Structures are given as structure tokens and as C-alpha cells.
């Protein structure tokens, strides 16, 4: 089987060019933080470096890699980690104070599953149910093998509070699969024509933890699919890492300590984070920019595949 590399895309399954119209879904993210940044004439280009030693350019610690995802052991590994799927929440991308809800989950509810709304649970269940079929379809379209990994940790022990559960592992890349639920109208949704910006923290986090240079974001629907190549951006990681570090070490860990020492809720809640961080707007703006730069590799509709 061929490897999933950029070269050779235009030579595979040549088809007539398709003109498609995609449907976008409305999502509730922190527009206040974004408006704050976009109203400025320029964005700060120089940021203070992470307080710990540089977390860049390292390979992932793969000892938990064979643990099946969704197993008891897998949930135990995730319990005391900040995982890439929650990065956008920790960064303050979403409304309804979801950042505080994540903090509460990590401080109080680490022993119990997170309670989610029905709509979110249905969407997650749909993604889980369709993931295997989606990966098989990706393999067929791209003509490459996809490996599996249960859980990845940063190779440096001081960063073991970060974790990732990739949907697939490629030759030098990562596969991230999304199966849009479209509020239950799965029969009408079309594959994306651009990368949703709010997935950028998750993918950049996966690349940092696993030391990979790109992610193939695969959007699978009943009506077709699309593949995007998202490249690693170390300057972006430096921005979001500072927010993630602060959330974990200045909000979550001290609150856990206060709780374990028997202090009351009032003392614990002193460490509760605000709904957004001072860098939230910058992170959103940079995410939008990186999403726009990500290459659409191919799109498939009704078994017709076009490579770009």
C-alpha cells in the first residue's frame, strides 16, 4: 500500500471537477473574545515563552498505546490528563462557561462520567458508531494503511499531564475522523469544504504530543467525504500552551489540593477559571487563519473522488 503523502495526490482516481455547495452549521463559540481581537489593528507577535522548558519537537511516550480506547484502563489514563479533545474548551472557545464546567469535572468529578446534554451525547454516539466505517473509507480513497493507538503521552515526563487519543496513525502523520451529526439530519449533511477552526487546538495538540508534522482531517458523511491536510504550527502551540498550562497548574491542581485537604467549597472555588483567558481571542484568530490555510486534499461524492 502507498503511504499517505502529499505527493501523488493528483495522480490518483482522476475525476471530472465537481462543483458542490456545503451546508454550514451554527455553533456557539466565544464571539466576545474574537471581536476583542479583531477590533484591534494588530495582534501581539511576541509572547513570553512557556515557564517550563520548551515542549516542542519531541516524540510521544507510547507505553499506553496498546490500551483499547473506551476501555476502563483508557478512561483511567485520561482521568488525570488534559486531553486534546478538551483543548478548545480549556482555551475558552465556547459559550455557556464550558471552561468552568471542564474545571469542575477535573476537580470534583474525576471518578464519574461527565454529564452531557442529549444533543451532544447523540452526536458523540454517532461519531463512535461511524468511526470504523469512516476509517475504512479513508483507507480506500487514500490507498494507505492506518495504524491504531490507544493513548499517547508527551515523551517528557514534565508534560505527562497532556494526552491524546488519535483516531489513527499514518506513516509520519495522524488521522483525525469527524462524522457530523447535523442535529440528527445525517442524511442531508454534505462533507465540509473547509476546516472548522475550533478543531485546530485538538489537532495541533496531537501533533505536539506525538511529534508528527501533519494531520489528515477526514470528514465522513452518508453523502460523501473530504480530506484536509493540516500542518503543524509551532508558533500556534506556544500561544495555546501558555493558556493550557495555566488552566491545569493554576486552576485545576491547586483546587484539587484544596479539596483533598478538606477545605470548603469557597476555598476551592477561588481557583475556578474565568470563562475566557486573555489569550482566547488571539487563539481563536490564529485558529481561523490556520484553518483557512489547510489544504483540501480531496472530496468524494457518490463514489466520485476528486483530488486537488
C-alpha positions in Angstrom: 0.0 0.0 0.0 1.2 3.5 -0.7 1.9 5.9 2.2 -0.4 8.9 2.8 1.9 11.6 1.5 1.1 14.8 -0.3 2.9 13.8 -3.5 0.9 11.8 -5.9 -2.5 13.1 -4.9 -3.2 14.4 -8.4 -2.4 11.1 -10.0 -5.0 9.1 -8.0 -8.6 8.5 -9.2 -8.8 11.4 -11.6 -12.4 12.5 -12.0 -14.2 15.5 -13.5 -14.2 18.5 -11.2 -17.2 18.7 -9.0 -18.9 21.9 -8.0 -20.5 21.4 -4.6 -22.3 23.6 -2.1 -21.8 22.7 1.5 -24.1 23.5 4.4 -22.6 25.1 7.4 -23.9 24.5 11.0 -24.2 27.3 13.5 -22.1 26.8 16.6 -21.8 28.8 19.8 -18.3 29.9 20.5 -16.9 32.8 22.4 -17.6 35.7 19.9 -16.8 38.3 22.5 -13.2 37.2 22.8 -12.9 37.1 19.0 -14.4 40.5 18.5 -12.0 41.9 21.0 -9.1 40.7 18.9 -10.5 41.5 15.5 -11.2 45.1 16.6 -7.5 45.7 17.2 -5.3 46.9 14.4 -2.7 44.4 15.1 -2.1 41.2 17.1 0.8 40.8 19.5 3.6 38.8 17.8 5.9 38.3 20.7 4.7 36.1 23.6 6.5 35.1 26.8 7.9 31.5 26.4 6.4 28.7 28.4 7.5 28.7 32.0 8.6 25.1 31.8 11.3 24.1 29.3 10.3 24.1 25.7 7.7 21.3 25.0 8.4 21.4 21.2 9.9 18.8 18.9 9.7 15.7 20.9 8.4 12.1 20.3 5.4 10.7 22.2 5.6 8.3 25.1 3.8 5.3 23.7 3.6 2.8 26.6 -0.2 3.2 26.9 -0.6 2.9 23.1 -2.0 -0.6 23.1 -4.8 0.1 25.6 -8.1 -0.1 23.7 -9.9 3.2 23.5 -13.1 3.4 25.6 -11.8 0.7 28.0 -11.6 1.1 31.7 -7.8 1.4 31.5 -8.2 4.1 28.8 -10.6 6.1 31.0 -8.3 5.8 33.9 -5.4 7.2 31.9 -7.5 10.1 30.7 -8.8 10.9 34.2 -5.8 12.9 35.3 -4.8 14.4 32.0 -5.8 17.4 29.9 -6.6 15.7 26.6 -6.5 17.3 23.2 -10.3 16.8 22.7 -10.8 19.3 25.5 -8.2 21.9 24.5 -10.7 24.2 22.8 -12.8 24.2 26.0 -9.8 24.9 28.2 -8.9 27.7 25.9 -12.3 29.4 26.3 -13.6 29.0 22.8 -17.2 28.2 23.8 -20.1 30.0 25.4 -22.1 28.9 28.5 -19.0 28.9 30.6 -17.9 25.5 29.4 -14.4 26.3 30.6 -15.7 26.3 34.2 -17.6 23.1 33.6 -14.4 21.4 32.4 -12.6 22.7 35.5 -15.4 21.3 37.7 -15.1 18.0 36.0 -11.4 17.8 36.5 -11.6 18.9 40.2 -14.7 17.3 41.5 -15.9 14.6 39.1 -12.8 12.8 38.0 -14.3 9.5 39.3 -17.6 9.8 37.4 -18.5 10.2 33.7 -19.3 13.7 32.5 -23.0 14.5 32.2 -23.7 15.9 28.8 -26.8 17.2 27.1 -28.8 14.8 24.9 -27.9 16.5 21.7 -24.2 16.3 22.5 -24.5 12.7 23.6 -26.3 11.7 20.3 -23.6 13.4 18.3 -20.8 11.6 20.2 -22.6 8.3 19.8 -23.0 8.9 16.1 -19.3 9.6 15.8 -18.3 6.5 17.7 -20.7 4.2 15.7 -19.5 5.5 12.3 -15.8 5.8 13.0 -14.7 2.3 11.9 -16.6 2.7 8.6 -15.1 6.1 8.1 -11.6 4.9 8.6 -12.2 2.0 6.1 -13.4 4.6 3.6 -10.4 6.8 4.1 -8.1 3.8 3.6 -9.8 3.0 0.3 -9.7 6.6 -1.0 -6.2 7.4 0.0 -4.8 3.9 -0.7 -2.8 3.6 2.6 -2.8 1.7 5.8 -4.0 3.3 9.1 -2.5 2.1 12.4 -4.1 2.4 15.8 -3.0 3.8 19.2 -4.9 3.8 22.4 -3.4 6.7 24.2 -0.3 8.9 23.7 1.6 10.9 26.3 4.2 13.5 25.8 7.7 12.0 25.8 8.9 14.3 28.5 7.6 13.4 31.9 7.1 17.0 32.9 4.4 17.2 30.2 2.6 14.0 31.1 -0.4 16.0 32.2 -1.1 16.3 28.4 -2.6 13.3 26.5 -4.1 12.4 23.1 -6.2 9.6 21.7 -5.8 9.7 17.9 -8.3 8.1 15.6 -5.5 6.7 13.5 -1.7 6.8 13.0 -0.3 7.3 9.5 3.3 7.0 8.2 4.5 10.3 9.6 1.1 11.8 10.3 -2.1 11.4 12.2 -5.7 10.7 11.2 -8.5 12.6 12.9 -12.0 11.5 11.9 -15.1 13.6 12.2 -18.7 12.4 11.4 -21.0 15.4 11.5 -24.3 14.7 13.2 -26.1 17.7 11.8 -28.6 17.8 14.7 -29.8 14.3 13.7 -30.3 15.1 10.0 -27.4 12.9 8.9 -28.9 12.1 5.6 -28.7 15.7 4.4 -25.3 16.7 5.6 -22.5 17.2 3.0 -18.8 16.9 3.6 -17.0 20.0 4.7 -15.4 22.4 2.1 -13.2 24.0 4.8 -11.7 23.1 8.2 -13.8 24.2 11.2 -11.4 26.4 13.2 -12.5 25.0 16.6 -10.8 21.7 15.8 -7.4 23.3 15.4 -6.3 23.1 19.1 -7.1 19.4 19.1 -5.0 18.7 16.0 -2.1 20.9 16.9 -2.1 19.3 20.3 -2.0 15.8 18.8 1.0 16.8 16.6 2.9 18.3 19.6 2.3 15.3 21.9 3.1 12.7 19.2 5.8 14.7 17.4 4.1 14.5 14.0 4.2 17.1 11.2 0.6 16.8 9.9 -2.9 15.6 10.5 -5.3 14.4 7.9 -8.7 15.6 9.0 -11.3 13.3 7.4 -14.9 14.4 7.3 -17.2 11.5 6.7 -20.9 11.7 5.9 -23.5 9.5 4.4 -23.3 11.6 1.2 -19.5 11.6 0.8 -16.4 12.7 2.5 -13.5 15.2 2.3 -9.8 15.1 3.4 -7.8 18.1 4.6 -4.1 18.2 5.3 -3.4 20.3 8.5 0.3 21.2 9.0 2.0 21.6 12.4 2.5 25.2 13.5 4.9 25.6 16.5 4.2 29.3 17.0 0.5 28.4 17.4 1.4 25.8 20.0 3.4 28.3 22.0 0.3 30.5 22.2 -2.2 27.8 23.4 0.3 26.0 25.6 0.5 29.0 27.9 -3.3 29.0 28.4 -3.4 25.2 28.9 -0.5 25.3 31.3 -2.2 28.0 33.4 -5.6 26.2 33.3 -4.0 23.0 34.6 -1.4 24.2 37.1 -3.0 27.4 38.4 -6.7 26.4 38.3 -7.2 22.6 38.4 -4.2 21.3 40.5 -4.5 23.9 43.3 -8.3 23.4 43.5 -7.7 19.6 43.8 -5.2 20.2 46.6 -7.7 22.4 48.5 -10.4 19.8 48.1 -8.2 16.9 49.2 -7.0 18.9 52.3 -10.6 19.2 53.4 -11.1 22.9 52.7 -14.6 24.1 51.9 -16.1 24.9 48.5 -15.5 28.6 49.0 -11.7 28.0 49.1 -11.8 25.5 46.2 -13.7 27.9 44.0 -11.1 30.6 44.4 -9.2 28.7 41.7 -12.2 28.5 39.3 -11.2 30.0 35.9 -12.9 32.8 34.1 -15.0 31.9 31.0 -12.2 33.2 28.8 -8.4 33.8 29.0 -6.6 37.0 28.0 -5.2 35.0 25.0 -8.5 33.4 24.0 -9.2 35.9 21.2 -5.7 35.5 19.8 -6.0 31.7 19.9 -9.4 31.9 18.0 -8.0 34.3 15.4 -4.9 32.2 14.8 -7.1 29.1 14.6 -9.3 30.7 11.9 -6.1 31.6 10.0 -4.6 28.1 10.2 -8.0 26.5 9.2 -8.2 28.7 6.1 -4.6 27.7 5.1 -5.2 24.0 5.4 -5.2 22.2 2.1 -8.3 20.4 0.8 -6.8 17.2 -0.5 -9.8 15.5 -1.9 -13.6 15.4 -1.9 -15.8 12.4 -2.6 -19.5 12.5 -3.5 -21.4 9.4 -4.5 -18.2 7.4 -5.1 -16.7 10.1 -7.3 -13.4 11.3 -5.9 -11.6 14.4 -6.9 -8.1 15.2 -5.8 -6.9 18.8 -5.6 
